[in-house]
Amino acid sequence: MPKLTFAMNMSLDGYIAAPGDDLGWSVPSDELFQWWSDRVAATGLALYGRKLWDTMSSHWPTADKEPDATPAAIEFAGRWRDMPKVVFSSTSRTVDWNTRLVTGDAVTEITRLKAGDGGPMDISGATLAAAAMRAGLIDEYAIVTHPVLVGGGTPFFTALDHWVNLCLVETRTFPEGLLLTRYETRH
C-alpha cells in the first residue's frame, strides 16, 4: 500500500501561498532545492490539484532549455517530467508530461490509488490535500517552514472534524532559518 505524503513549503503563520497566490517568500536555497529534487526522484506518483498543476506545468517542462538554467534546475526539470503524475481537475481538458487527468471524485480515486501497488505518493495543492486530509488519507506531512509571516492566503491545514494524532519522524534545518519537520499519521 503506497504511503501518501502532503509536502509543501509553509510560512511560519501556516500558509502555503500569500494573498494573491504569491509564492515569492518561498524561493528555496540550493540545499532545499536539491532536497525537493531528490524527493521528486523518489516519488512513485505525484497528485496535483489544478492550480498547482498550472503553476508547475507552466514552467518545469521547458525549464532545462532556458539559457540561464542551472545544473540543479536541469536535473529537477527532467525528474519532474519523468515522474508519473495525476491531475485532479473538473476544468482542465488535457495534460502532458507523463500525466493522467482525473475529472471525477478525488477522494474515491486517491483511495483506489492507495489500495494498489506502487511507490510513495505525494499530494500537492491546498484544495486537493484538504479533501484527502478530511478523508484521513494522508500518511505523512512534510512541512518546510519558512521564517516569514505572510498574514493570510492559502492555509496549509484545513478545518477537520476530528483530531489527527501525529508522530515526529524527522527534523532538519536548511540555510536562512528554514526548518523541515516530517510527521507520520498515527492510525
TAMOSUL-V886496 format. One record per residue. RES is the residue in one small letter. SS is DSSP state (H for helix, E for strand, - for the rest). OMEGA is omega in radians with two decimals (999 if undefined). D_FIRST is the distance of its C-alpha to the first C-alpha in whole Angstrom. Layout:
{{RES	SS	OMEGA	D_FIRST} {RES	SS	OMEGA	D_FIRST}}
This chain:
{{m	-	-3.11	0} {p	-	3.08	4} {k	-	3.13	7} {l	E	-3.12	9} {t	E	2.99	13} {f	E	-3.08	16} {a	E	-3.14	19} {m	E	2.90	22} {n	E	-3.13	26} {m	E	3.02	28} {s	E	-3.13	31} {l	-	3.11	32} {d	-	2.89	33} {g	-	-3.10	30} {y	E	3.07	30} {i	E	3.03	28} {a	E	3.07	31} {a	E	3.10	35} {p	H	-3.09	37} {g	H	-3.11	37} {d	H	-3.14	34} {d	E	3.10	35} {l	-	-3.05	33} {g	H	3.14	36} {w	H	-3.00	35} {s	H	3.11	32} {v	-	-3.03	33} {p	-	2.95	31} {s	-	3.10	33} {d	H	-3.12	33} {e	H	3.11	31} {l	H	3.12	28} {f	H	3.10	28} {q	H	3.10	27} {w	H	3.11	24} {w	H	-3.14	23} {s	H	3.11	24} {d	H	3.10	22} {r	H	3.10	19} {v	H	-3.13	19} {a	H	-3.09	19} {a	H	-3.08	16} {t	-	3.09	14} {g	-	-3.12	12} {l	E	3.10	13} {a	E	3.12	15} {l	E	-3.09	16} {y	E	2.87	20} {g	E	-3.04	22} {r	H	-3.06	25} {k	H	3.13	27} {l	H	3.06	25} {w	H	3.13	25} {d	H	3.13	29} {t	H	-3.09	29} {m	H	-3.06	27} {s	H	3.08	28} {s	-	-3.09	32} {h	-	-2.91	32} {w	-	-3.14	29} {p	-	-3.10	30} {t	-	-3.08	33} {a	H	-3.13	33} {d	H	3.12	34} {k	H	3.14	37} {e	-	-3.10	39} {p	-	-3.11	42} {d	-	-3.12	41} {a	-	3.10	37} {t	-	3.06	36} {p	H	3.13	34} {a	H	3.13	31} {a	H	3.10	31} {i	H	3.11	32} {e	H	-3.12	29} {f	H	-3.12	27} {a	H	3.11	28} {g	H	3.11	27} {r	H	-3.11	23} {w	H	3.13	23} {r	H	-3.07	24} {d	H	-3.08	22} {m	-	3.06	19} {p	-	-3.06	17} {k	E	2.99	18} {v	E	3.07	17} {v	E	3.10	20} {f	E	-3.10	21} {s	-	3.03	24} {s	-	-3.11	27} {t	-	3.12	30} {s	-	-3.14	29} {r	-	-3.14	30} {t	-	3.04	29} {v	-	-3.11	26} {d	-	3.05	26} {w	-	3.05	25} {n	-	-3.02	22} {t	E	3.07	21} {r	E	-3.12	20} {l	E	3.04	22} {v	E	3.14	20} {t	-	-3.12	23} {g	-	-3.08	22} {d	-	-3.08	20} {a	H	-3.10	18} {v	H	3.11	16} {t	H	-3.12	16} {e	H	3.13	14} {i	H	3.08	12} {t	H	3.11	10} {r	H	-3.14	10} {l	H	3.13	9} {k	H	-3.14	6} {a	H	-3.08	6} {g	-	3.09	6} {d	-	3.06	6} {g	-	-3.11	7} {g	-	-3.10	8} {p	-	3.12	9} {m	E	3.01	10} {d	E	3.08	14} {i	E	-3.10	15} {s	E	-3.11	19} {g	-	-3.00	22} {a	H	-3.07	23} {t	H	3.13	24} {l	H	-3.14	20} {a	H	3.13	19} {a	H	3.11	21} {a	H	3.12	20} {a	H	3.12	16} {m	H	3.14	17} {r	H	3.14	20} {a	-	3.12	17} {g	-	-3.06	15} {l	-	-3.07	12} {i	-	-3.12	12} {d	-	-3.09	11} {e	E	3.03	14} {y	E	3.06	17} {a	E	-3.00	19} {i	E	3.04	23} {v	E	-3.07	25} {t	E	3.11	28} {h	E	-3.11	32} {p	-	3.13	35} {v	-	3.03	36} {l	-	-3.09	37} {v	-	2.98	37} {g	-	-3.14	38} {g	-	3.14	36} {g	-	-3.11	34} {t	E	-3.11	30} {p	E	3.05	28} {f	-	-3.09	25} {f	-	3.09	24} {t	-	3.02	25} {a	-	-3.10	27} {l	-	3.10	24} {d	-	-3.11	25} {h	-	3.12	24} {w	-	2.99	23} {v	-	3.12	20} {n	-	-3.07	20} {l	E	3.10	19} {c	E	3.13	20} {l	E	-3.13	21} {v	E	3.13	20} {e	E	2.89	22} {t	E	3.12	25} {r	E	3.09	27} {t	E	3.07	30} {f	E	3.12	31} {p	H	3.09	35} {e	H	3.03	37} {g	H	3.09	35} {l	E	-3.09	31} {l	E	3.01	29} {l	E	2.96	25} {t	E	3.09	23} {r	E	3.13	20} {y	E	3.00	18} {e	E	3.08	15} {t	E	3.05	15} {r	-	-3.13	16} {h	-	999	14}}
